[in-house]
Amino acid sequence: DTGVSQDPRHKITKRGQNVTFRCDPISEHNRLYWYRQTLGQGPEFLTYFQNEAQLEKSRLLSDRFSAERPKGSFSTLEIQRTEQGDSAMYLCASSVQGGTEAFFGQGTRLTVV
Amino acid sequence: DQQVKQNSPSLSVQEGRISILNCDYTNSMFDYFLWYKKYPAEGPTFLISISSIKDKNEDGRFTVFLNKSAKHLSLHIVPSQPGDSAVYFCAASRLAGTALIFGKGTTLSVSS
C-alpha cells in the first residue's frame, strides 16, 4: 500500500494525558499536512511541512500542540494535556511540491474522556 | 468567517441523473479549487481540481465549473451512481500545495 498511513486509527485517552500520532506520507511526497475534523465540519488546517521545515501553522494550533518531521519523512503530532475539546478526527495528507492536490490518510480518531 | 461555503447540507438524486453540488467562496486570492469525496470512517479522497485560469475541468463523469466573477464553483456528476453516495467537500487554496480551506460538505445520496 503506497498511500498515506496514519497510526493509530483510534485513540481514547483521559483528559490531561498526552497523546502522539504518527503519519507516514506517500514516499515521493515532500509536503505533509495535518488537519483536524470535527462532526459536521470540513477538515480544518493545522500545519504543514516541506521536507523537515514547518512552513505554516494555523492559529488553531495552540501551545499544547506540536508537530515534527525530523527527517523529512514521517511526521508526529503531539497533544499535551488533552482536553475534551480536542476530540476529533486528525487527518494527515501529503503532496508533491507545487502539486495542487493533497492525498489524505484514513485519519486518527481521538476521543478524550 | 467562513471563506468556503457549501450551503446545501444534503442532496438526493436518482441513479442515472445529474448531481450538481455547489460551492461559494469569499476570498478572491484563492487560485486553486478542489473537490474531495469522503466515506464514513475514511479520509477524504481527491476527485478533481481546477485553477483560477480555467473555467472548466473534466475527468470522466466529473466536471468542475468555476465562475470567478461570482466566486462560485460547482461539481457535476453525470451519470450519478449509487456508489457516489458520500459527503463531498469543496476546498480552496491561495497557492498550489499550501493550506486548503474546506467547506462543511454536502451529503449526496444516489438512489437506485
Contacts between the chains, C-beta under 8 A, distances in Angstrom:
chain1	res1	chain2	res2	distance
A	4	B	43	7.4
A	31	B	97	5.5
A	33	B	99	7.5
A	33	B	100	7.7
A	35	B	100	7.8
A	40	B	104	6.7
A	41	B	104	5.8
A	42	B	4	7.6
A	42	B	89	5.1
A	42	B	91	7.4
A	42	B	102	3.1
A	42	B	103	5.3
A	42	B	104	5.2
A	42	B	105	5.5
A	43	B	44	6.7
A	43	B	89	7.3
A	43	B	100	7.4
A	43	B	102	5.0
A	44	B	102	7.3
A	45	B	99	4.1
A	45	B	100	6.4
A	45	B	101	7.0
A	48	B	98	7.2
A	48	B	99	6.5
A	56	B	98	7.0
A	56	B	99	6.1
A	58	B	99	7.3
A	91	B	43	5.5
A	91	B	44	7.4
A	93	B	43	7.7
A	95	B	97	5.4
A	96	B	97	7.6
A	97	B	97	6.1
A	98	B	96	5.4
A	98	B	97	5.7
A	99	B	96	6.5
A	99	B	97	5.6
A	100	B	32	4.8
A	100	B	34	6.8
A	100	B	49	5.1
A	100	B	51	7.1
A	100	B	93	7.5
A	100	B	96	4.7
A	100	B	97	6.8
A	101	B	34	6.1
A	101	B	46	4.6
A	101	B	49	5.6
A	102	B	46	7.2
A	102	B	97	7.7
A	102	B	100	6.5
A	103	B	46	6.1
A	104	B	36	7.7
A	104	B	43	3.6
A	104	B	44	4.8
A	104	B	45	7.2
A	104	B	46	7.8
A	105	B	43	5.2
A	106	B	41	7.6
A	106	B	42	5.5
A	106	B	43	4.8
A	107	B	42	7.7
A	107	B	43	5.1
